[in-house]
C-alpha cells in the first residue's frame, strides 16, 4: 500500500482548512510552560512540512521524519523557499532513529492513528521516550474512537477544486476499531486544461480512546501530563473528536 503518493501532490490544497499557525501557538505555549523555548525538536510524521516550517520560523531547530517520500519532496521545496535549516529523514515512525536526543517531539494531524496495532504504538512511544532529553516533552494529537464511530462512520465525502477533486469512502469496523478509507483523486495534468489523471489509495487508521493512549504512554515509560479537547486548553471529553496529549520523558526503557 502506497499511502500519500497521488495525494501528496494536492495534500496542502485539501488541508488549507487546518489552522497550522493556531495549532503551533498552542503547542509552543505548552512547550514554553515546560521551559522549552528553543533547541532541537522532532516533528514525527511531518508530511509536507507545514508544522515543521512553522516551528522553524519560531526559532526551533527542526528535524522532520516521515515515511512518505512524495510528501518529503514537497517539504524540501518549502525548505528551499524559506531557507530554514531543517533536517528531513525518510523513516517509518515505528522504527525511526536519530543521531542524538531532542528537547521535544511533536506529532500532528492524527499521524498516531496510522499505527493500527497497540503494541506497535507502545514501541513508537518507547522510541520517542528514548530520543527525548531527560524531562523532554512529547505533544501529539489523535482522532478518537468517538470521531470514527459518530462523525466519520461509513460515510462518503467529496470535494472538488479547479485543479483537483477527491471522493473519500469510509468503512469503519467497530469490532476492530479500524477505519478504512478509499481515496479516489482526480488531478489535473500540468499544462493540459481539462485533462485529469485518476489515482486511488487505501488508508487505514485506528480509533483510540484516551484510556488506551494513557495506558500505552505508561507502558512506554513516559509520564502522562494532560489531555486537551483539540488545540484548546479545555480538558478532553468523552465526545472529543481530536485530543491533544502531553507526556514527559522519565527514564529510558530501551
For each residue, the residues with C-beta under 8 A, 3 or more apart:
1: 201 202
2: 5 201
3: 7 68 114 201 203
4: 7 8 11 47 68 70 71 201
5: 2 8 68 70 199 201
6: 9 10 185 187 197 199 200 201
7: 3 4 10 11 14 166 183 185 199 201
8: 4 5 11 48 68 70 71 73 74
9: 6 70 74 164 187
10: 6 7 13 14 161 163 164 166 185 187
11: 4 7 8 14 15 47 48 71 74
12: 15 16 48 50 74
13: 10 16 161 163 164
14: 7 10 11 159 161 164 166
15: 11 12 18 50 109
16: 12 13
17:
18: 15 23 50 109
19: 22 23 231
20: 23 24 50 51 54
21: 24 25 54
22: 19 25 26 231
23: 18 19 20 26 27 51 108 231
24: 20 21 27 28 51 54 55 58
25: 21 22 28 29
26: 22 23 29 30 231 232 233 244
27: 23 24 30 31 55 106 108 139 231
28: 24 25 31 32 37 55 58
29: 25 26 32 33
30: 26 27 33 34 137 139 246
31: 27 28 34 36 37 41 104 137 139
32: 28 29 35 36 37
33: 29 30
34: 30 31 135 137 248
35: 32
36: 31 32 39 41 103 104 136 137
37: 28 31 32 59
38: 59 60 61
39: 36 60 61 102 103 104
40: 60 61 62 63 101 102 103
41: 31 36 55 60 61 62 63 102 103 104 105 106
42: 62 63 64 65 98 102 104 105 106 131
43: 46 49 51 52 55 62 63 64 65 105 106 107 108
44: 65 93 96 105 106 107 111 128 140
45: 65 66 93 107 108 109 111 112 114
46: 43 49 51 52 64 65 66 71 72 75 88
47: 4 11 50 66 68 71 75 109 111
48: 8 11 12 71 74 75 78
49: 43 46 52 53 64 72 74 75 76 78 79 86 88
50: 12 15 18 20 47 53 54 78
51: 20 23 24 43 46 54 55 106 108 109
52: 43 46 49 55 56 62 64 75 86
53: 49 50 56 57 78 79 82 84 86
54: 20 21 24 50 51 57 58
55: 24 27 28 41 43 51 52 58 60 62 106
56: 52 53 59 60 61 62 82 84 85 86
57: 53 54 82 84
58: 24 28 54 55
59: 37 38 56
60: 38 39 40 41 55 56
61: 38 39 40 41 56 85
62: 40 41 42 43 52 55 56 84 85 86 87
63: 40 41 42 43 86 87 88 89 98 102
64: 42 43 46 49 52 72 75 86 87 88 89
65: 42 43 44 45 46 88 89 91 93 96
66: 45 46 47 71 72 75 88 90 91
67: 90 91 92 93
68: 3 4 5 8 47 71 72
69: 72 73 90
70: 4 5 8 9 73 74
71: 4 8 11 46 47 48 66 68 74 75
72: 46 49 64 66 68 69 75 76 88 90
73: 8 69 70 76 77
74: 8 9 11 12 48 49 70 71 77 78
75: 46 47 48 49 52 64 66 71 72 78 79 86 88
76: 49 72 73 79 80 88
77: 73 74 80 81
78: 48 49 50 53 74 75 81 82
79: 49 53 75 76 82 83 84 86 88
80: 76 77 83
81: 77 78
82: 53 56 57 78 79
83: 79 80
84: 53 56 57 62 79
85: 56 61 62
86: 49 52 53 56 62 63 64 75 79
87: 62 63 64
88: 46 49 63 64 65 66 72 75 76 79
89: 63 64 65 96
90: 66 67 69 72
91: 65 66 67 95 96 97
92: 67 95 96
93: 44 45 65 67 96 107 111 115 124 127
94: 115 120 123 124 127
95: 91 92 123 127
96: 44 65 89 91 92 93 127 131
97: 91
98: 42 63 101 102 131
99:
100: 131
101: 40 98 131 132 133 136
102: 39 40 41 42 63 98 105 131 132 133 136
103: 36 39 40 41 132 133 136 137
104: 31 36 39 41 42 132 136 137 138 139
105: 41 42 43 44 102 128 131 132 136 137 138 139 140
106: 27 41 42 43 44 51 55 138 139 140
107: 43 44 45 93 111 112 138 139 140 141
108: 23 27 43 45 51 111 140 141
109: 15 18 45 47 51 141
110: 113 114 141 142 143 205 242
111: 44 45 47 93 107 108 114 140
112: 45 107 115 121 124 140 141 142 208
113: 110 116 142 143 179 205 206 207 208
114: 3 45 110 111 203 204 205 206
115: 93 94 112 120 121 124 206
116: 113 120 178 204 205 206
117: 120 121 206
118: 121 122 212 216
119: 122 123
120: 94 115 116 117 123 124
121: 112 115 117 118 124 125 208 216
122: 118 119 125 126 216 219 220
123: 94 95 119 120 126 127
124: 93 94 112 115 120 121 127 128
125: 121 122 128 129 138 216 217 219 220 222 247
126: 122 123 129 130 220 221 253 254
127: 93 94 95 96 123 124 130 131 254
128: 44 105 124 125 131 132 138 220 222
129: 125 126 132 138 220 221 222 249 250 252 253 254
130: 126 127 252 253 254
131: 42 96 98 100 101 102 105 127 128
132: 101 102 103 104 105 128 129 136 137 138 249
133: 101 102 103 136 249
134: 249
135: 34 248 249 250
136: 36 101 102 103 104 105 132 133 248 249
137: 30 31 34 36 103 104 105 132 225 246 247 248 249
138: 104 105 106 107 125 128 129 132 222 245 246 247 248 249
139: 27 30 31 104 105 106 107 244 245 246
140: 44 105 106 107 108 111 112 244 245
141: 107 108 109 110 112 230 231 242 243 244 245
142: 110 112 113 208 213 242 243 245
143: 110 113 147 148 205 207 241 242
144: 147 148 207 208 209 210 240 241 242 243
145: 148 149 177 207 208 209
146: 149 150 151 207 238 239 240 241
147: 143 144 150 151 152 207 241 242
148: 143 144 145 151 152 153 172 177 179 205 207
149: 145 146 153 172 174 207
150: 146 147 153 239
151: 146 147 148 241
152: 147 148 155 170 172 179
153: 148 149 150 170 172
154: 170 171 172
155: 152 170
156: 167 168 169 170
157: 167 168 170
158: 165 166 167 168
159: 14 165 166
160: 165
161: 10 13 14 164 165
162: 188
163: 10 13 187 188
164: 9 10 13 14 161 185 186 187 188 196
165: 158 159 160 161 185 186 196
166: 7 10 14 158 159 183 184 185 186
167: 156 157 158 183 184
168: 156 157 158 181 182 183 184
169: 156 181 182 184
170: 152 153 154 155 156 157 179 180 181
171: 154 179 180 181 182
172: 148 149 152 153 154 178 179 180 207
173: 176 177 178 179 180
174: 149 177
175:
176: 173
177: 145 148 173 174 206 207 208
178: 116 172 173 204 205 206 207
179: 113 148 152 170 171 172 173 204 205 206 207
180: 170 171 172 173 202 203 204
181: 168 169 170 171 202 203 205
182: 168 169 171 200 201 202
183: 7 166 167 168 199 200 201 202 203
184: 166 167 168 169 198 199 200
185: 6 7 10 164 165 166 198 199 200 201
186: 164 165 166 196 197 198 199
187: 6 9 10 163 164 196 197 199
188: 162 163 164 192 193 194 195 196 197
189: 192 195 196 197
190:
191:
192: 188 189 195
193: 188
194: 188
195: 188 189 192
196: 164 165 186 187 188 189
197: 6 186 187 188 189
198: 184 185 186
199: 5 6 7 183 184 185 186 187
200: 6 182 183 184 185
201: 1 2 3 4 5 6 7 182 183 185
202: 1 180 181 182 183
203: 3 114 180 181 183
204: 114 116 178 179 180
205: 110 113 114 116 143 148 178 179 181
206: 113 114 115 116 117 177 178 179
207: 113 143 144 145 146 147 148 149 172 177 178 179
208: 112 113 121 142 144 145 177 212 213
209: 144 145 212 213
210: 144 213 214 227 236 240 243 245
211: 214 215
212: 118 208 209 215 216
213: 142 208 209 210 216 217 227 243 245
214: 210 211 217 218 224 227
215: 211 212 218 219
216: 118 121 122 125 212 213 219 220
217: 125 213 214 220 222 223 224 245 247
218: 214 215 222 224
219: 122 125 215 216
220: 122 125 126 128 129 216 217 253
221: 126 129 250 251 252 253
222: 125 128 129 138 217 218 247 248 249 250
223: 217 247 248 249 250
224: 214 217 218 227 245 246 247
225: 137 246 247 248
226: 235 245 246
227: 210 213 214 224 235 236 243 244 245 246
228: 231 232 233 234 235 236 243 244 245 246
229: 232 234 235 236 237 240 242 243 244
230: 141 240 241 242 243 244
231: 19 22 23 26 27 141 228 244
232: 26 228 229
233: 26 228
234: 228 229 237
235: 226 227 228 229
236: 210 227 228 229 240 243 244
237: 229 234 240
238: 146
239: 146 150
240: 144 146 210 229 230 236 237 243
241: 143 144 146 147 151 230
242: 110 141 142 143 144 147 229 230
243: 141 142 144 210 213 227 228 229 230 236 240
244: 26 139 140 141 227 228 229 230 231 236
245: 138 139 140 141 142 210 213 217 224 226 227 228
246: 30 137 138 139 224 225 226 227 228
247: 125 137 138 217 222 223 224 225
248: 34 135 136 137 138 222 223 225
249: 129 132 133 134 135 136 137 138 222 223
250: 129 135 221 222 223
251: 221
252: 129 130 221
253: 126 129 130 220 221
254: 126 127 129 130
